[in-house]
Amino acid sequence: MIDLYRHTRISSKKMRKRVVQKNGECNVSPSNVAKRRRRYLQDIFTTLVDIQWRWTLLVFAMSFISSWMLFAVVWWLIAYTHGDLEEQHLPHKQEESRWTPCVVNVFSFTSCFLFSVETQHTIGYGSRHTTEQCPEAIFVMCLQSITGVMIQAFMVGIVFAKLSRPKKRTQTLLFSRNACLCLRDGEMCLLFRVGDMRKSHIIEAHVRAQLIRKRVTREGEILPFFQYELDVGYDIGEDRIFFIWPMTMVHKINENSPLYDLSAHDLLREKFEIVVILEGVIESTGMTTQARSSYLPNEILWGYRFEPLVTFNKELGEYAVDYSLFNNTYQVNTPLYSARELDRLNSQASTPVTPLTPVTPMSPLTPMTPTSATGVGGGSCALDLHACPHSSCDASQDAPASRPLLHEHDDV
């Protein structure tokens, strides 16, 4: 019966599309956003960091090429307006005409473009340079040098930010392929495993889990993607882990859990998604990273546990982690009831049998006085535990006669 729940694989497309992919990417795409392009351009640095590498490299190349071309046109206009491009003022005739140009050795637009590249990147081949003849040329040279430094710093910062993004650190953080649901310490628990492949650890690592499914409020409002928090030990600190080897995170399914009424049969037809999140600080860079994954109902194994994968290597004198066993599980005996039903059965089994309430015992020495509705003999009888057998009993005899006779006869 348990194998049926393990090997049943319902297509995730039929059940529900993922909110978070297995690799951590959020399956959400915004649309119909007002002034979307303007908003992206206002945050141009983040936009260039988030876009794909081919577009970043294209922007990187175009920023330099466009600045070179722009200042080449400016240098050409300066040379043209000053008359440096006239036939008698070209470099090979400047000694004869005693002409001092704004930029030495400029023949055409190509020469202006080469001088623009040399000026912006301070190459300085020595064949072309400005003179004191044109103050505007000196101003443009200073302006282009400042612009070139700003463009270079901006684009280098973008490339460095893309290379050092903490998002890339998540590629070496692992989540188990399946989650398990079994008994632990007598309680139904949801288990999933997290691991880190690198020797540089995640500092202040802590794990969260959320359940996403439909909820209907008391007023009838439908919340299709309501997020329930799954407690993985936040109150007692079990969510904050010493992340030196793979850890198995545990969500105890109790009366405070949204999975309290989930049985093995319900797991086959329920539509929900469990999103697990691992956050921490990268030891080598000091930046915060977040890794995500998710589990659909068909990825939860009922009645299974994870195999241990940490062993001690006596030859090397250190603990070894076998990541080939990271996703391995083994079958255990697990009831198919929900946690609520299991708690109810356990409470019934542990509740002692309540004894019947004892009635007031009758002493064998106490006579029975027959009574009837009319007060005469005959009819139904009632027990008079305090009646005196003699009609001549006085008040002094009433006190001992009214005392229960069970105390005088302990053997009764």
Beta strands, then each sheet from edge to edge (+ up, - down):
strand 1: 173-175
strand 2: 179-184
strand 3: 187-196
strand 4: 202-216
strand 5: 222-230
strand 6: 247-252
strand 7: 273-282
strand 8: 288-295
strand 9: 300-302
strand 10: 304-306
strand 11: 310-313
strand 12: 318-321
strand 13: 329-331
strand 14: 368-370
strand 15: 381-383
sheet 1: 1+ 3- 2+ 9+
sheet 2: 1+ 3- 6+
sheet 3: 5+ 4- 7+ 8-
sheet 4: 10+ 13-
sheet 5: 11+ 12-
sheet 6: 14+ 15-
end
